[in-house]
């Protein structure tokens, strides 16, 4: 399995042309992209896609709007970087969701001169997230608690001794999708290969230390 993974971005924009332009530009920079026209569509793929970043227009033409969506995403996956794309000013957007807007990147549609500026904003947003390296045990347990529900369930399967192929079969996804998810989990937990212990064993041990042995609770 490779030590690198493809960064994933979920794009939510109700205008088809703009949605396509953003998605194509991100793919051109090496991102894996899922693009949806509304919040409902985005939430339907959130757990399975397991994004690193969310790019969303604030005004999606219906509710939930982009701020509502970002609030829901952050509640389910606190690690996701958020970039708002809107004609609203940041001050106006703050009135709709102060906490999530204040911690997100903000790109004004009217001020964009090229689509590359938006992709640069996504890159900067992802780069600004805290990066954990070789965390001490206490901090690693906190990082475990900050994983998304899907990521935590993956570690639960690892702790129960399941292979990537077994996890893929239970989830109904490809083995490669599981491999990439596992790689992102190792990075989030600050785990790297060493002669003493593999990241897989370290993650499993961390789960058991934090939550107990899950082996008896997993079915086929």
C-alpha positions in Angstrom: 0.0 0.0 0.0 1.3 3.5 -0.9 2.3 5.9 1.8 0.5 8.7 0.0 -3.2 9.3 -0.6 -5.3 11.5 -2.9 -6.9 14.5 -1.1 -10.7 14.5 -1.5 -12.9 17.5 -1.9 -16.7 17.6 -1.9 -18.0 20.4 -4.1 -21.5 21.8 -3.7 -22.7 24.4 -6.2 -26.2 24.7 -7.7 -25.1 26.2 -11.0 -24.0 23.4 -13.2 -21.3 25.2 -15.2 -19.6 26.6 -12.1 -19.8 23.2 -10.4 -18.2 21.6 -13.4 -15.4 24.3 -13.6 -14.6 23.9 -10.0 -14.5 20.1 -10.1 -12.4 20.0 -13.2 -9.9 22.5 -11.8 -9.5 20.6 -8.6 -9.0 17.3 -10.4 -6.4 19.1 -12.5 -4.5 19.7 -9.3 -4.7 16.1 -8.2 -7.7 16.1 -6.0 -10.4 13.4 -6.0 -13.8 15.2 -6.3 -17.4 14.5 -5.7 -19.7 17.3 -7.0 -23.3 17.8 -6.0 -25.9 20.5 -6.7 -27.4 20.7 -3.2 -26.9 19.9 0.5 -29.0 16.7 0.4 -26.9 15.3 -2.4 -23.7 16.2 -0.6 -24.8 14.6 2.7 -25.9 11.4 0.9 -22.2 10.8 -0.1 -20.4 12.4 2.9 -19.6 9.3 4.9 -18.7 7.0 2.0 -16.6 9.7 0.3 -14.9 10.8 3.5 -13.7 14.2 2.2 -10.7 16.2 3.4 -12.3 19.5 2.3 -15.7 21.0 1.5 -16.2 23.7 -1.1 -19.8 25.1 -1.0 -21.7 28.0 -2.3 -23.7 29.6 0.6 -26.8 30.3 -1.5 -27.8 26.9 -2.9 -31.3 28.0 -3.9 -32.9 26.0 -1.1 -32.4 24.8 2.4 -30.2 23.5 3.8 -27.9 26.2 2.4 -24.1 26.1 2.4 -23.7 27.3 6.0 -26.3 24.7 7.2 -24.4 22.1 5.2 -21.0 23.1 6.6 -22.4 23.0 10.1 -23.7 19.5 9.6 -20.5 18.3 8.0 -18.4 19.7 10.8 -20.6 18.0 13.4 -20.0 14.7 11.7 -16.4 15.2 10.5 -14.6 18.0 12.5 -11.4 17.6 10.5 -13.0 18.7 7.2 -11.6 22.1 5.9 -14.4 24.4 4.7 -14.2 26.9 1.8 -17.3 29.1 1.2 -17.9 30.4 -2.3 -20.4 33.2 -2.3 -21.5 36.7 -3.4 -22.2 37.4 0.2 -19.7 39.3 2.3 -18.2 37.4 5.2 -20.0 39.8 7.6 -23.3 38.8 6.1 -22.5 35.2 6.1 -21.5 35.4 9.8 -25.1 36.1 10.7 -26.1 32.7 9.3 -23.6 30.6 11.2 -21.0 32.4 13.2 -18.9 29.5 14.4 -18.5 27.6 11.2 -18.1 30.7 9.0 -15.5 32.2 11.3 -13.3 29.1 11.1 -13.7 28.6 7.3 -12.0 30.1 4.3 -14.1 32.5 2.3 -13.9 33.3 -1.4 -16.1 36.1 -3.0 -17.4 35.0 -6.4 -17.3 38.6 -7.6 -13.6 39.0 -6.8 -12.4 35.8 -8.5 -10.3 36.5 -11.6 -9.5 32.9 -12.4 -10.7 29.5 -11.2 -7.1 28.9 -10.0 -7.6 31.4 -7.2 -10.4 29.2 -5.8 -8.2 26.1 -6.0 -5.4 28.0 -4.3 -7.8 28.8 -1.5 -8.7 25.1 -1.2 -5.0 24.2 -1.0 -4.4 26.9 1.6 -7.4 25.8 3.7 -6.1 22.2 3.7 -2.6 23.2 4.5 -3.7 25.3 7.5 -5.2 22.4 9.3 -3.2 21.1 12.2 -0.9 18.2 11.2 -0.1 15.6 13.8 3.2 13.7 13.8 4.1 11.0 16.3 1.6 12.1 18.9 2.1 11.1 22.5 -0.4 8.6 23.8 -2.7 11.2 25.4 -2.9 13.4 22.3 -3.3 10.3 20.1 -6.4 9.3 22.0 -7.8 12.8 21.5 -7.1 12.5 17.8 -8.9 9.2 17.8 -12.0 10.9 19.3 -11.8 13.6 16.6 -12.1 11.0 13.7 -15.2 11.0 11.6 -17.8 8.3 12.3 -16.7 6.4 9.2 -13.1 6.7 10.1 -13.7 5.5 13.6 -15.7 2.6 12.4 -12.8 1.6 10.1 -10.4 1.6 13.1 -12.9 -0.5 15.0 -12.7 -3.1 12.3 -8.9 -2.9 12.3 -8.9 -3.5 16.0 -11.1 -6.5 15.5 -8.5 -8.0 13.1 -10.4 -7.3 9.8 -8.4 -7.0 6.6 -8.9 -4.2 4.1 -10.7 -6.7 1.9 -13.0 -7.7 4.7 -13.8 -4.1 5.5 -14.5 -3.4 1.8 -16.9 -6.4 1.6 -18.8 -5.3 4.7 -19.1 -1.8 3.5 -19.8 -2.6 -0.2 -16.9 -0.5 -1.4 -13.7 -1.2 -3.3 -10.5 -2.3 -1.5 -8.7 0.7 -2.8 -11.3 3.0 -1.2 -10.6 1.3 2.1 -6.8 1.5 1.6 -7.0 5.3 1.0 -9.3 5.8 4.0 -6.9 3.8 6.2 -3.9 5.9 5.0 -5.8 9.1 5.9 -6.6 7.7 9.3 -2.9 6.9 10.0 -2.0 10.5 9.0 -4.7 12.0 11.3 -3.4 9.9 14.2 0.2 10.8 13.5 1.2 7.1 12.9 4.1 6.1 10.7 6.0 2.9 10.0 8.8 1.8 12.3 10.7 -1.3 13.0 8.9 -1.7 16.3 5.3 -1.4 15.3 3.2 -0.9 12.1 0.6 1.9 11.9 -2.1 -0.7 11.6 -1.1 -2.4 14.9 -0.7 1.0 16.6 -4.1 2.2 15.5 -5.7 -1.0 16.6 -4.0 -0.8 20.0 -5.0 2.8 20.4 -8.7 1.9 19.7 -8.7 -0.9 22.2 -7.0 1.4 24.8 -9.6 4.1 24.2 -12.8 2.1 23.6 -12.1 -1.5 24.6 -11.8 -4.7 22.5 -14.5 -4.6 19.7 -14.0 -8.1 18.4 -17.1 -9.6 20.0 -19.3 -6.8 18.6 -18.6 -7.2 14.9 -20.6 -9.5 12.8 -19.7 -10.9 9.4 
